[in-house]
Amino acid sequence: MKWGVIPRDTGIFDRHAGGDDTVETTGNGGQPATPDSVTFAPAMPQMGHATTPVAAAAQGDGRYRADVDLSMAGQWEIRVRIAASGQVQEAVLSVTTNG
């Protein structure tokens, strides 16, 4: 199965206003997917920071949301891990925070 990950919000995030991320998953044919699990793992590689992966909650229609801890301003990478039927796919989203 092929998966797609589409970030629902892009651009610059205010880390003091809350750090939630929502992604939309798609399976074969572009239809909403229903994976076994979706996790977000934020990291700031240039500073050596990483936080514990967070399980994302299903929001319906292939959308998954999780609150992530982006503890300092700057460039973050959020690794989205999707597991289904024994297969794992990952995508990395680049996020810039301010504040």
Buried (B, 14 or more C-beta within 10 A) or exposed (E): EEBBBBBEEEEEBEBEEEBBBBBBBBBEEEEEBEBEEBBBBBBBEEEEBBBEBBEBEBEEEBBBBBEBEBBEBBEBBBBBBBBBEEEEBEBEBEBEBEE
